[in-house]
Amino acid sequence: MQRPFWHFIQSTRPMAAGVAVASLLALSGCGSTDPTLYSLAPVPAAQAGLVGTGMPAVIEVRTPGVSPSLDRQSIVGVQDDYSVTPSAGAAWSEPLAPMLGHVLATDLQQRLPGVSVFAQNDATSAPAQGFVEVEITRFARDATGIVHLAGSLSVHRAGDPEHALSVPLALTATPAGSGMRAMVASLSQLTGQVADMAAARLAALPPAPQPALHK
């Protein structure tokens, strides 16, 4: 028996309502915004470092160790003693550890003319004669707006880790503004200061051990 036309209209109302809800959800999804991506940038050296005769000719910057609380796509905007607060709508353009390693290698290359500097895992045919290792435990603002880079820095010759020169890192900078771009700029400046410290310690390494002479 053929159903009345009014029954057909009633049966299609739930379907039409579902389509309308799905359309609204799709439109709301289209209105969502992707996070703004930020990158660290090399900072030019005020003056080139002095490269002594004992400086390793080829230096590898090891991929920095980054605290798990910082090792995330969302940028940590505030890092205090008891809290870590990611910034909504702001993310790193690539994983933080390798990005930091490449920027540090570029900074160090600018400070050591005539020396070959590369980041770990970069394609190179020359074996490293010296290493730069960095551990990062703090890399964000505090509650007052001051930007911090904390951790440790170590340099040593290849095959001679027992004579490594190590120093704790506790660097701060006052950003030019309150926005994320200003914070990332300050973190880039502090990374350049780490390169300054690494260059000085590489120049202060003890002489390379001489091979034993066989009688």
PyMOL commands that set and color helices and strands:
alter all, ss='L'
color gray80, all
select helices_A, chain A and resi 5-30+96-111+180-203
alter helices_A, ss='H'
color red, helices_A
select strands_A, chain A and resi 36-38+58-61+65-66+74-79+84-92+116-119+130-141+147-157+160-173
alter strands_A, ss='S'
color yellow, strands_A
deselect
rebuild
show_as cartoon
